[in-house]
Amino acid sequence: MAQATTATENTVTISDVGPSRKKITIEIPAETVSAKMTDSLDTLAVEAALPGFRKGRAPKRLIEKRFGTTLRSEAKQQMVAEAYSKAVEAHKLEVISEPSSETLDKVEIQEGKPLVFEIEVEVLPEFALPELKGIKVYKPRLEIGDDRVAKELERLCITEGNLEEREACEPGDYLTGQARMELPDGTEFYNINGAVVQAPTADKEGRGMILGIMVEDFAKQLGLPKAGDEVAIKAKGPQNHEIERLRGADLKMTFKVDRVDRIIPAEAATIALGFGFPSVDALKSEIKNRLQGRVAVEQQSMMRNQVAKNLVDATEMALPEKMAANQTERNLHRRRMDLMYRGIDAQHIEEQISDLRNSSHEVAVRELKLYFILHRAAEQMKVQVTEGDVNARIAQMAAQRNERPEKLRQELITSNQIGNVFQQIREHKALDAVLAQAVVEEVSQEEFEKKFADEG
């Protein structure tokens, strides 16, 4: 517990009320309260216009009677905000959440009496940063075989293919229609026209996604509907959904099919000519070159993940309870940025995001620990992120997605994701700085997969 007096003679007491949670008790002297109320009344008196009096000429006692409640409320808000800000600055509190108070609304200010109130905040946890040098890391040798080139070419053919409307639905076809979601109390949560779902293919083992929810027996519940049909889908809301109301809820979804489409893949030769390549072999060569760049990203990601796991396992930390509970949304944004960076296509990104919504609370806790560790490590190693870094990362992600950088940048701005790009770069730079001091052993892909399969 610490006590201090600010320059305005407020009495401030800081006490611990939970893991990385502080209670700030502030007493504003009676003299300050009276002076503030007098000043507010004087200001209002100049501007107030009451019936029967010229502007600025109404008696203060009438102004007090007419506007007293509002005046005291505004004066209280101003004094609380100013006192809180000064207390945080004076005590160098690294606040990471919005302040909260269960009693502030009940506190009233009175002339001639001190104003006493309590506010609780979550702050950066205190912990010992583990040793950053000499971490053991395995670097897998990743090969680009003909099978991977063929698979990427197949994906490209599908991406560049055409939709063909069908009467009957088969696994793999895409259904477009109206999707609705209801909560257990009957509240409609989503109602989206033009929603798209895919009838699961055999390799999905019956799993499928609707309205961002991964449903284990989706194929069974969906069936193979045709245009005009309406199907009902039931699912349990993911425990780590970013929307709290959906967590663990019994969700009822309906999907009315407007049309059924099948993607007819484009011919490889047609794509090659359309992209300006003289032959399919030349297109394959370009695909292999692109995959080489993607493999380098994958390889670096695998090594970063090892460093991250080592740092988390080696760090003891008491986490802020509220922020740990609210970590889910940040995890989803972080994973989406990572998958975009690695060049994963949009559909598979959303499938992995849906799976992450079903992950355990322990995953959120580990991610939150890593966030704080990398924040501290970045400060210690003086990691800097420039506007050029952000532009280069967006250009890289755009190239992976075959988009124009300016188009992706606008999408990120519209969805408020630019900050996540900045944070991703800062974390990657911090991890790379640790990697530069690591003990790295290169192994084959088979050895790498075996080792981490044995460990996990």
Secondary structure as a PSIPRED ss2 file (coil, helix, strand):
# PSIPRED VFORMAT (PSIPRED V4.0)

   1 M C   1.000  0.000  0.000
   2 A E   0.000  0.000  1.000
   3 Q E   0.000  0.000  1.000
   4 A E   0.000  0.000  1.000
   5 T E   0.000  0.000  1.000
   6 T C   1.000  0.000  0.000
   7 A C   1.000  0.000  0.000
   8 T C   1.000  0.000  0.000
   9 E C   1.000  0.000  0.000
  10 N C   1.000  0.000  0.000
  11 T E   0.000  0.000  1.000
  12 V E   0.000  0.000  1.000
  13 T E   0.000  0.000  1.000
  14 I E   0.000  0.000  1.000
  15 S E   0.000  0.000  1.000
  16 D E   0.000  0.000  1.000
  17 V E   0.000  0.000  1.000
  18 G E   0.000  0.000  1.000
  19 P C   1.000  0.000  0.000
  20 S C   1.000  0.000  0.000
  21 R E   0.000  0.000  1.000
  22 K E   0.000  0.000  1.000
  23 K E   0.000  0.000  1.000
  24 I E   0.000  0.000  1.000
  25 T E   0.000  0.000  1.000
  26 I E   0.000  0.000  1.000
  27 E E   0.000  0.000  1.000
  28 I E   0.000  0.000  1.000
  29 P C   1.000  0.000  0.000
  30 A H   0.000  1.000  0.000
  31 E H   0.000  1.000  0.000
  32 T H   0.000  1.000  0.000
  33 V H   0.000  1.000  0.000
  34 S H   0.000  1.000  0.000
  35 A H   0.000  1.000  0.000
  36 K H   0.000  1.000  0.000
  37 M H   0.000  1.000  0.000
  38 T H   0.000  1.000  0.000
  39 D H   0.000  1.000  0.000
  40 S H   0.000  1.000  0.000
  41 L H   0.000  1.000  0.000
  42 D H   0.000  1.000  0.000
  43 T H   0.000  1.000  0.000
  44 L H   0.000  1.000  0.000
  45 A H   0.000  1.000  0.000
  46 V H   0.000  1.000  0.000
  47 E H   0.000  1.000  0.000
  48 A C   1.000  0.000  0.000
  49 A C   1.000  0.000  0.000
  50 L C   1.000  0.000  0.000
  51 P C   1.000  0.000  0.000
  52 G C   1.000  0.000  0.000
  53 F C   1.000  0.000  0.000
  54 R C   1.000  0.000  0.000
  55 K C   1.000  0.000  0.000
  56 G C   1.000  0.000  0.000
  57 R C   1.000  0.000  0.000
  58 A C   1.000  0.000  0.000
  59 P C   1.000  0.000  0.000
  60 K H   0.000  1.000  0.000
  61 R H   0.000  1.000  0.000
  62 L H   0.000  1.000  0.000
  63 I H   0.000  1.000  0.000
  64 E H   0.000  1.000  0.000
  65 K H   0.000  1.000  0.000
  66 R H   0.000  1.000  0.000
  67 F H   0.000  1.000  0.000
  68 G H   0.000  1.000  0.000
  69 T H   0.000  1.000  0.000
  70 T H   0.000  1.000  0.000
  71 L H   0.000  1.000  0.000
  72 R H   0.000  1.000  0.000
  73 S H   0.000  1.000  0.000
  74 E H   0.000  1.000  0.000
  75 A H   0.000  1.000  0.000
  76 K H   0.000  1.000  0.000
  77 Q H   0.000  1.000  0.000
  78 Q H   0.000  1.000  0.000
  79 M H   0.000  1.000  0.000
  80 V H   0.000  1.000  0.000
  81 A H   0.000  1.000  0.000
  82 E H   0.000  1.000  0.000
  83 A H   0.000  1.000  0.000
  84 Y H   0.000  1.000  0.000
  85 S H   0.000  1.000  0.000
  86 K H   0.000  1.000  0.000
  87 A H   0.000  1.000  0.000
  88 V H   0.000  1.000  0.000
  89 E H   0.000  1.000  0.000
  90 A H   0.000  1.000  0.000
  91 H C   1.000  0.000  0.000
  92 K C   1.000  0.000  0.000
  93 L C   1.000  0.000  0.000
  94 E C   1.000  0.000  0.000
  95 V E   0.000  0.000  1.000
  96 I C   1.000  0.000  0.000
  97 S C   1.000  0.000  0.000
  98 E C   1.000  0.000  0.000
  99 P C   1.000  0.000  0.000
 100 S E   0.000  0.000  1.000
 101 S C   1.000  0.000  0.000
 102 E C   1.000  0.000  0.000
 103 T C   1.000  0.000  0.000
 104 L H   0.000  1.000  0.000
 105 D H   0.000  1.000  0.000
 106 K H   0.000  1.000  0.000
 107 V C   1.000  0.000  0.000
 108 E C   1.000  0.000  0.000
 109 I C   1.000  0.000  0.000
 110 Q C   1.000  0.000  0.000
 111 E C   1.000  0.000  0.000
 112 G C   1.000  0.000  0.000
 113 K C   1.000  0.000  0.000
 114 P C   1.000  0.000  0.000
 115 L E   0.000  0.000  1.000
 116 V E   0.000  0.000  1.000
 117 F E   0.000  0.000  1.000
 118 E E   0.000  0.000  1.000
 119 I E   0.000  0.000  1.000
 120 E E   0.000  0.000  1.000
 121 V E   0.000  0.000  1.000
 122 E E   0.000  0.000  1.000
 123 V E   0.000  0.000  1.000
 124 L C   1.000  0.000  0.000
 125 P C   1.000  0.000  0.000
 126 E C   1.000  0.000  0.000
 127 F C   1.000  0.000  0.000
 128 A C   1.000  0.000  0.000
 129 L C   1.000  0.000  0.000
 130 P C   1.000  0.000  0.000
 131 E C   1.000  0.000  0.000
 132 L C   1.000  0.000  0.000
 133 K C   1.000  0.000  0.000
 134 G C   1.000  0.000  0.000
 135 I C   1.000  0.000  0.000
 136 K E   0.000  0.000  1.000
 137 V E   0.000  0.000  1.000
 138 Y E   0.000  0.000  1.000
 139 K E   0.000  0.000  1.000
 140 P E   0.000  0.000  1.000
 141 R E   0.000  0.000  1.000
 142 L C   1.000  0.000  0.000
 143 E C   1.000  0.000  0.000
 144 I C   1.000  0.000  0.000
 145 G C   1.000  0.000  0.000
 146 D H   0.000  1.000  0.000
 147 D H   0.000  1.000  0.000
 148 R H   0.000  1.000  0.000
 149 V H   0.000  1.000  0.000
 150 A H   0.000  1.000  0.000
 151 K H   0.000  1.000  0.000
 152 E H   0.000  1.000  0.000
 153 L H   0.000  1.000  0.000
 154 E H   0.000  1.000  0.000
 155 R H   0.000  1.000  0.000
 156 L H   0.000  1.000  0.000
 157 C H   0.000  1.000  0.000
 158 I H   0.000  1.000  0.000
 159 T H   0.000  1.000  0.000
 160 E C   1.000  0.000  0.000
 161 G C   1.000  0.000  0.000
 162 N E   0.000  0.000  1.000
 163 L E   0.000  0.000  1.000
 164 E E   0.000  0.000  1.000
 165 E E   0.000  0.000  1.000
 166 R E   0.000  0.000  1.000
 167 E C   1.000  0.000  0.000
 168 A C   1.000  0.000  0.000
 169 C C   1.000  0.000  0.000
 170 E C   1.000  0.000  0.000
 171 P C   1.000  0.000  0.000
 172 G C   1.000  0.000  0.000
 173 D C   1.000  0.000  0.000
 174 Y E   0.000  0.000  1.000
 175 L E   0.000  0.000  1.000
 176 T E   0.000  0.000  1.000
 177 G E   0.000  0.000  1.000
 178 Q E   0.000  0.000  1.000
 179 A E   0.000  0.000  1.000
 180 R E   0.000  0.000  1.000
 181 M E   0.000  0.000  1.000
 182 E E   0.000  0.000  1.000
 183 L C   1.000  0.000  0.000
 184 P C   1.000  0.000  0.000
 185 D C   1.000  0.000  0.000
 186 G C   1.000  0.000  0.000
 187 T C   1.000  0.000  0.000
 188 E E   0.000  0.000  1.000
 189 F E   0.000  0.000  1.000
 190 Y E   0.000  0.000  1.000
 191 N E   0.000  0.000  1.000
 192 I E   0.000  0.000  1.000
 193 N E   0.000  0.000  1.000
 194 G E   0.000  0.000  1.000
 195 A E   0.000  0.000  1.000
 196 V E   0.000  0.000  1.000
 197 V E   0.000  0.000  1.000
 198 Q E   0.000  0.000  1.000
 199 A C   1.000  0.000  0.000
 200 P C   1.000  0.000  0.000
 201 T C   1.000  0.000  0.000
 202 A H   0.000  1.000  0.000
 203 D H   0.000  1.000  0.000
 204 K H   0.000  1.000  0.000
 205 E C   1.000  0.000  0.000
 206 G C   1.000  0.000  0.000
 207 R C   1.000  0.000  0.000
 208 G E   0.000  0.000  1.000
 209 M E   0.000  0.000  1.000
 210 I E   0.000  0.000  1.000
 211 L C   1.000  0.000  0.000
 212 G C   1.000  0.000  0.000
 213 I E   0.000  0.000  1.000
 214 M E   0.000  0.000  1.000
 215 V E   0.000  0.000  1.000
 216 E C   1.000  0.000  0.000
 217 D C   1.000  0.000  0.000
 218 F H   0.000  1.000  0.000
 219 A H   0.000  1.000  0.000
 220 K H   0.000  1.000  0.000
 221 Q H   0.000  1.000  0.000
 222 L H   0.000  1.000  0.000
 223 G C   1.000  0.000  0.000
 224 L C   1.000  0.000  0.000
 225 P C   1.000  0.000  0.000
 226 K C   1.000  0.000  0.000
 227 A C   1.000  0.000  0.000
 228 G C   1.000  0.000  0.000
 229 D C   1.000  0.000  0.000
 230 E E   0.000  0.000  1.000
 231 V E   0.000  0.000  1.000
 232 A E   0.000  0.000  1.000
 233 I E   0.000  0.000  1.000
 234 K E   0.000  0.000  1.000
 235 A E   0.000  0.000  1.000
 236 K E   0.000  0.000  1.000
 237 G C   1.000  0.000  0.000
 238 P C   1.000  0.000  0.000
 239 Q C   1.000  0.000  0.000
 240 N C   1.000  0.000  0.000
 241 H C   1.000  0.000  0.000
 242 E C   1.000  0.000  0.000
 243 I C   1.000  0.000  0.000
 244 E H   0.000  1.000  0.000
 245 R H   0.000  1.000  0.000
 246 L H   0.000  1.000  0.000
 247 R C   1.000  0.000  0.000
 248 G C   1.000  0.000  0.000
 249 A C   1.000  0.000  0.000
 250 D E   0.000  0.000  1.000
 251 L E   0.000  0.000  1.000
 252 K E   0.000  0.000  1.000
 253 M E   0.000  0.000  1.000
 254 T E   0.000  0.000  1.000
 255 F E   0.000  0.000  1.000
 256 K E   0.000  0.000  1.000
 257 V E   0.000  0.000  1.000
 258 D E   0.000  0.000  1.000
 259 R E   0.000  0.000  1.000
 260 V E   0.000  0.000  1.000
 261 D E   0.000  0.000  1.000
 262 R E   0.000  0.000  1.000
 263 I E   0.000  0.000  1.000
 264 I E   0.000  0.000  1.000
 265 P C   1.000  0.000  0.000
 266 A C   1.000  0.000  0.000
 267 E C   1.000  0.000  0.000
 268 A H   0.000  1.000  0.000
 269 A H   0.000  1.000  0.000
 270 T H   0.000  1.000  0.000
 271 I H   0.000  1.000  0.000
 272 A H   0.000  1.000  0.000
 273 L H   0.000  1.000  0.000
 274 G H   0.000  1.000  0.000
 275 F C   1.000  0.000  0.000
 276 G C   1.000  0.000  0.000
 277 F C   1.000  0.000  0.000
 278 P C   1.000  0.000  0.000
 279 S C   1.000  0.000  0.000
 280 V H   0.000  1.000  0.000
 281 D H   0.000  1.000  0.000
 282 A H   0.000  1.000  0.000
 283 L H   0.000  1.000  0.000
 284 K H   0.000  1.000  0.000
 285 S H   0.000  1.000  0.000
 286 E H   0.000  1.000  0.000
 287 I H   0.000  1.000  0.000
 288 K H   0.000  1.000  0.000
 289 N H   0.000  1.000  0.000
 290 R H   0.000  1.000  0.000
 291 L H   0.000  1.000  0.000
 292 Q H   0.000  1.000  0.000
 293 G H   0.000  1.000  0.000
 294 R H   0.000  1.000  0.000
 295 V H   0.000  1.000  0.000
 296 A H   0.000  1.000  0.000
 297 V H   0.000  1.000  0.000
 298 E H   0.000  1.000  0.000
 299 Q H   0.000  1.000  0.000
 300 Q H   0.000  1.000  0.000
 301 S H   0.000  1.000  0.000
 302 M H   0.000  1.000  0.000
 303 M H   0.000  1.000  0.000
 304 R H   0.000  1.000  0.000
 305 N H   0.000  1.000  0.000
 306 Q H   0.000  1.000  0.000
 307 V H   0.000  1.000  0.000
 308 A H   0.000  1.000  0.000
 309 K H   0.000  1.000  0.000
 310 N H   0.000  1.000  0.000
 311 L H   0.000  1.000  0.000
 312 V H   0.000  1.000  0.000
 313 D H   0.000  1.000  0.000
 314 A C   1.000  0.000  0.000
 315 T C   1.000  0.000  0.000
 316 E C   1.000  0.000  0.000
 317 M C   1.000  0.000  0.000
 318 A C   1.000  0.000  0.000
 319 L C   1.000  0.000  0.000
 320 P C   1.000  0.000  0.000
 321 E H   0.000  1.000  0.000
 322 K H   0.000  1.000  0.000
 323 M H   0.000  1.000  0.000
 324 A H   0.000  1.000  0.000
 325 A H   0.000  1.000  0.000
 326 N C   1.000  0.000  0.000
 327 Q H   0.000  1.000  0.000
 328 T H   0.000  1.000  0.000
 329 E H   0.000  1.000  0.000
 330 R H   0.000  1.000  0.000
 331 N H   0.000  1.000  0.000
 332 L H   0.000  1.000  0.000
 333 H H   0.000  1.000  0.000
 334 R H   0.000  1.000  0.000
 335 R H   0.000  1.000  0.000
 336 R H   0.000  1.000  0.000
 337 M H   0.000  1.000  0.000
 338 D H   0.000  1.000  0.000
 339 L H   0.000  1.000  0.000
 340 M H   0.000  1.000  0.000
 341 Y H   0.000  1.000  0.000
 342 R C   1.000  0.000  0.000
 343 G C   1.000  0.000  0.000
 344 I C   1.000  0.000  0.000
 345 D C   1.000  0.000  0.000
 346 A H   0.000  1.000  0.000
 347 Q H   0.000  1.000  0.000
 348 H H   0.000  1.000  0.000
 349 I H   0.000  1.000  0.000
 350 E H   0.000  1.000  0.000
 351 E H   0.000  1.000  0.000
 352 Q H   0.000  1.000  0.000
 353 I H   0.000  1.000  0.000
 354 S H   0.000  1.000  0.000
 355 D H   0.000  1.000  0.000
 356 L H   0.000  1.000  0.000
 357 R H   0.000  1.000  0.000
 358 N C   1.000  0.000  0.000
 359 S C   1.000  0.000  0.000
 360 S C   1.000  0.000  0.000
 361 H H   0.000  1.000  0.000
 362 E H   0.000  1.000  0.000
 363 V H   0.000  1.000  0.000
 364 A H   0.000  1.000  0.000
 365 V H   0.000  1.000  0.000
 366 R H   0.000  1.000  0.000
 367 E H   0.000  1.000  0.000
 368 L H   0.000  1.000  0.000
 369 K H   0.000  1.000  0.000
 370 L H   0.000  1.000  0.000
 371 Y H   0.000  1.000  0.000
 372 F H   0.000  1.000  0.000
 373 I H   0.000  1.000  0.000
 374 L H   0.000  1.000  0.000
 375 H H   0.000  1.000  0.000
 376 R H   0.000  1.000  0.000
 377 A H   0.000  1.000  0.000
 378 A H   0.000  1.000  0.000
 379 E H   0.000  1.000  0.000
 380 Q H   0.000  1.000  0.000
 381 M C   1.000  0.000  0.000
 382 K C   1.000  0.000  0.000
 383 V C   1.000  0.000  0.000
 384 Q C   1.000  0.000  0.000
 385 V C   1.000  0.000  0.000
 386 T C   1.000  0.000  0.000
 387 E H   0.000  1.000  0.000
 388 G H   0.000  1.000  0.000
 389 D H   0.000  1.000  0.000
 390 V H   0.000  1.000  0.000
 391 N H   0.000  1.000  0.000
 392 A H   0.000  1.000  0.000
 393 R H   0.000  1.000  0.000
 394 I H   0.000  1.000  0.000
 395 A H   0.000  1.000  0.000
 396 Q H   0.000  1.000  0.000
 397 M H   0.000  1.000  0.000
 398 A H   0.000  1.000  0.000
 399 A H   0.000  1.000  0.000
 400 Q H   0.000  1.000  0.000
 401 R C   1.000  0.000  0.000
 402 N C   1.000  0.000  0.000
 403 E C   1.000  0.000  0.000
 404 R C   1.000  0.000  0.000
 405 P H   0.000  1.000  0.000
 406 E H   0.000  1.000  0.000
 407 K H   0.000  1.000  0.000
 408 L H   0.000  1.000  0.000
 409 R H   0.000  1.000  0.000
 410 Q H   0.000  1.000  0.000
 411 E H   0.000  1.000  0.000
 412 L H   0.000  1.000  0.000
 413 I H   0.000  1.000  0.000
 414 T H   0.000  1.000  0.000
 415 S C   1.000  0.000  0.000
 416 N C   1.000  0.000  0.000
 417 Q C   1.000  0.000  0.000
 418 I H   0.000  1.000  0.000
 419 G H   0.000  1.000  0.000
 420 N H   0.000  1.000  0.000
 421 V H   0.000  1.000  0.000
 422 F H   0.000  1.000  0.000
 423 Q H   0.000  1.000  0.000
 424 Q H   0.000  1.000  0.000
 425 I H   0.000  1.000  0.000
 426 R H   0.000  1.000  0.000
 427 E H   0.000  1.000  0.000
 428 H H   0.000  1.000  0.000
 429 K H   0.000  1.000  0.000
 430 A H   0.000  1.000  0.000
 431 L H   0.000  1.000  0.000
 432 D H   0.000  1.000  0.000
 433 A H   0.000  1.000  0.000
 434 V H   0.000  1.000  0.000
 435 L H   0.000  1.000  0.000
 436 A C   1.000  0.000  0.000
 437 Q C   1.000  0.000  0.000
 438 A C   1.000  0.000  0.000
 439 V E   0.000  0.000  1.000
 440 V E   0.000  0.000  1.000
 441 E E   0.000  0.000  1.000
 442 E E   0.000  0.000  1.000
 443 V E   0.000  0.000  1.000
 444 S E   0.000  0.000  1.000
 445 Q H   0.000  1.000  0.000
 446 E H   0.000  1.000  0.000
 447 E H   0.000  1.000  0.000
 448 F H   0.000  1.000  0.000
 449 E H   0.000  1.000  0.000
 450 K H   0.000  1.000  0.000
 451 K H   0.000  1.000  0.000
 452 F H   0.000  1.000  0.000
 453 A H   0.000  1.000  0.000
 454 D H   0.000  1.000  0.000
 455 E H   0.000  1.000  0.000
 456 G C   1.000  0.000  0.000
